[in-house]
Amino acid sequence: MIAPMKAMILSLVVAGGALVMTGCGGSASRLVRTGGGAAVAPGTMQVGAASYYSDSLAGETTANGESYDPGEMTAAHRSLPFGTRVSVRRIDNDRSVVVRINDRGPFVGGRIIDLSRAAAAALQMLRAGVARVELEVLSVPQPRGRRASR
């Protein structure tokens, strides 16, 4: 009985995640596949919880090879390509910031993005630590070795 329940819950989570990542009805014709298979394009929306990096991680190497700088407007996302620019809007105070994805995470359930300290400060979420946000993909970098179509 446990195994079928787990399968049902997993399928509901996957279906719900697909709806969130496509903006609950976004145009599939404008989506691009990332290396991990996730659909992403400018205008793609996602809603969930944001957290931010501990200051103790300053100088540590991020997943794309950069050093984490708490003063930069960067973030971690589980699947968006490195270099993707994302608008992050805190829902309860309507503050927003633009960040560049340079790391992977967060790996805490229910969270969709980990922000640098500077980005978290701009959203006034340092005291709370976690805030409900809306992400909008602004731009996705061209894959290496491909030229933009004319």
N, C-alpha and C positions, 0 to 999 in steps of 0.2 A: 504494500500500500504506500509506503514511503517513496519508493522509486517513481511510481506514476505521478505522485504529487509534486516531486521535485521536477519532473519533466514538464508538467503543466505550468508550474511557476516559472521555470526557465523560458518556456515559449512565450508566456505573457510578458516577461521582462524584455526579451528580444524584440517582440512586436512593439512594445511601448517605446523602446529605445529607437526603433526605426521611425516611428511617428515623430518623436522629438527631433531627431537629426534631420528630417526632411521638412520640418516646420509644419507638420500636420497637414500636408497637402501641397508641398512645394513642387515646382515643375521638375520632373525627372530629366527632361531634355537638357537642362543646364548643369547636370551633375557630372563630376569628374571622379574617377576612382583613385584612391590613394594606394600606396603599396600594400596596406593592410586590408584593402577591399572596401573601406568605408566611403560612402558617397559624400562628396563635398564640393561646393561651388560658392562663389560670392552670393550672399543672400541667405545661405543656409543658417538656420536658427537652432538654438538649443537652450533649454531652461533647466536650471538646477542650482546646486550649492557650489560656492567658490570658497577656497581657503587660501592661505598665503604661506610662503616659505619662511622657515625659521632663519633668523639672522646668523645662526651658527653655520649655515650652509654657504655663506659668502665665500667665494673663491673656489668652491667645489666645481667639478666638471659636470656640465649638463649633458643630456643624451646626444646633442648635436656637436659636442666637443668644446663649446664655449665655457668660460668660467662664469658662474652665477654672480651677478652684480645686483645687489638689492636696490640700487638706484636706477636701474634700467627698467623700461616698460616691457617686461617679458613675462612668459607664462608657460606652464606645462599643460598639455592635453594628451589624452590617451591615443588619439588617432589622427588628428589634423597634421598635415605635413609641416615639417620645419620650415620656418619663414612665412607661414600663413599669418596674415594680419587680421585680428579679431577685435571687434568692439564689444566691450563688456559693460553692461548696464546693471547697476544695483537696483533691484526692483523697488525696494521700500523707500529709497530717497532720490531716485531718478538720476543719480550721478553716473557718468560713464567715462571710460578710458579706452584707448586703443593699445593693444599689446601685440607682440610678435611671439609666435610659438617657437621655443628653442629647447624644450625638454618634454619628457614623458611623465605622465601622472595625471591627476592624483590617484593613489591606489587605496583610497578610503571610500567605502561604500557611500553612494549618494552624492558624491562630489564630482563635478565635471571639469573643473579647472583649478590649478594652483597658480596664484599670482605672485609676482615679485613684491617686495615690501613697498616700493614706490607706487605700484599699481593699486595695492590694497589701501594705501594711505589716500590716494586720489578718490577712492570709493568710500572713504571714511569707515573702513571695516577693521582697523587695527584692534580696537577694543573688543569687538564681537568675535573676531577670529574667523567666523564663517558667515556668509551672507548669501541670500538667494539672488541669482543673477540671470540675465538673459544674454546669450552670446549671439553675435551676428558675424559671419565670415565676411570680411571686406575684400580680401584678395588672397589668392592661392598662387604660390610661385610656380613657374613653368618647370616641368621635369627637366633635369639636366640632359643635354644632348638633343633636345627638341627645340625647334624654333617656333615662335608664335606664327599662327596662320595670318595671312593678309586678307 
